[in-house]
């Protein structure tokens, strides 16, 4: 049979090769390290982009590097000169020919040798790419003549078919051909027990041969070349480091170490077992430190000492040796290599978990059981759903970026995996039959979450971008689109629905955190426990930024709420969108901790770090976070490590301060593209299917935009409506029998309860007072709470030391003097009409504590919700809640609240931090009837004020400046009859005046200073001065003030008396009300302390002097 074509060319080449005098060197190389590191590489490639690295790739690259870096003589060619004399040609580049065996259709075989040109210029990833391109050309029969020409070195691997070693033929123009034999144990060990081989430390080997042109290469050079190949394959000169870096493998390669087998095998085995146990534990503790978390790979991977087996005298030779595992992944024993594989799959891949700081062994064991040796493959349906969520996230951002180039949107680009992560959490909540989800987040990604999670329609969003104003909008109202909240219905993949609300929030980062938790608690308290499957049926989800989570103190305050009885919600899931940068600030300047999430360790929350460019890992982490929350009813943190494709907003250029980071970001494809490519390579989806899904989103977005623009509303905005001011009075008196019933509850102790001796004396004095039909401040408050309970209104009071009261006045919860058991007398009144009573001492916080109560009041509008400061001076610790929520939320977001703030206030010589609740600040914030600012001076007024808060249909925040000295003063006491009729009076006239016509001066004042003024006037004996108490300073009681001044028709002087300095107190807030209405008919002046930067003096002596001067100015002159 004649030989034709390629077969004929092989005949010619082989005949020509006989003219070349060759010699062959052999070297047996241990393949242990080659196997171990190749396995690590391929595991990474399988998890990420797909593909595989072969032994031939690594050995071929080692041969190229050995030639290029150490033995260039091997890249020479023999030639004859023009004179016919022999010459050596030193080739500029290593052109590597690859011998490829090809099976023809008729079963015959042929040999093709395509060439990788300039192989020494390629990094390993490029080398593998070029190699595989040539193999594809061979298989598809698309090789050209150029692909086969110019080889200077060849590589053949007959080991793939089991050949131990070979002496291949050398072609003209080549200096050497490298042969690779099979990788196996030496023949002498072929029948050995694998366990015995592991104990002995026997490695598989590979024979590498160098067949060279002996005319230009000498035997020593060939031997040195093979020695160099040997060195590289056992990891010297950083060969595997270079390979790992080129492929982007986010770990360090295993290193070559000599095995050590002491004579005392039992002792050695015991010692190694202890080391293995320690290595296992350290992976659970520190595994996250070598996890592949950063999509940008800003830092080169490095092995942490405590995670390096070499630290524990464990080497590659121990990888195949079995050790006890103490139940790791459900196994009794495993080879060390498998142990490490389980641990690194659990803790060191694209998920890193911090949980060993948790003290509860059950929680730690639960996490281990859910991550160690657990399958991580998603179903095809889950993958397609995940891709759909990524498509939705990216499509929206790209569409908005193209249509609204100049507008801020604080897009989610770089963190698109947030959407499938939240989708998974809410899907699990829906499938778990929870009642609802309450979410809070800042502006980054908010619009995307609103649309793709909460259910905001494209039309609604586009109306905001088009700046279409709601016809009901008035001037000065509303907020920017990335602050707005929304309520909707979320449906899981299984079709189960759950209510979801994203709370509105200001730009003040993390301020919404306690508000959301309060909203969740309020919703829980409204649910009948018998109607839900979960003890905590409302799931709070807070989405944070990395810089804010580490930098804002309210985060720690909110975390501190999580396990306190009065604030417990059964666990909040925190998702940190970790951009690895603040506005422009790097992590090194933004925190002192290793992670942005380290603050969460204070409540022993597990922290799940995840690479945002691995969306499947994000989904797994979301499932784990929800399951943990449901199992242990505790907070859990997901740290989504990602990046921010644009600046803080789309118009900002972040490269000024982060040039290196943003060079990498510019080069990086989106997570959707990366995931789509991965699915296509795995065969889960075709390219056409992926593009069609994305195109469908684009069409829907464009259709919604066209529809929105076709229905543009008019742009004329109405002026704000006229303020209503003081509302009509509502009757808040109660039947006498209700008062007496509440008092009986207060006075009745359980059998065997031992009351504190001092308190027993106080209660005896209270009995005498009530018998005299008089009621002090604390009792008036108790009557308000108790009668509201009888009316079916729930009451919640929380604050610093509020159960007893800062001034030992309330004693709402009694502590048994002998047993420390607790008893709440008013709780005996609940139940008849479904009311509940919640009384809690709060954590020592204003910001989060008030934020929680505000959120609670927003949701549970049918309950009287009160927050009390220890002293009113401390309320400014919650100034952000006051400014951004309490006074402005109705105007910005249409969000109403009936929260009551109880702020002890009054100048009594106790210094600058125990005198003033800053009335002036609240009056500065007061506008458009947004809040009520009251300073009642009697127990009946306080009683009616609290009851009025629930008797009215409207809900407005109520700020009450409560007394300190007046708590026990007769001045503040009221007769029982005052509780059975009437209502709160915004202004209380001077009831001691019998002849109004004799009055020449009307002194208007508010709060405790009125009691001081009455006392001082009495001392002076009959000055023609009427002292009128303004009990509500906002809304200002215009009509009542006018009527009172008309009653004193001969008084032409009006004095506003306050104990605060001129620049503080009520004066600057109310003087316009006086001048505008009464400035032409009366002489108006202020009497106060002189202006001051500090609210009060620290000296009681100075305080008394100032007080005397104030009253001389207010009451003197007669």
Order of alpha helices (4+ residues) and beta strands (2+ residues): alpha-beta-alpha-alpha-beta-beta-beta-beta-alpha-alpha-beta-beta-alpha-beta-alpha-alpha-alpha-beta-beta-alpha-beta-alpha-alpha-alpha-beta-alpha-alpha-beta-beta-alpha-beta-alpha-alpha-beta-alpha-beta-alpha-beta-alpha-alpha-alpha-alpha-alpha-beta-alpha-beta-beta-beta-beta-alpha-beta-alpha-beta-alpha-beta-alpha-beta-beta-beta-beta-alpha-beta-beta-alpha-beta-alpha-beta-alpha
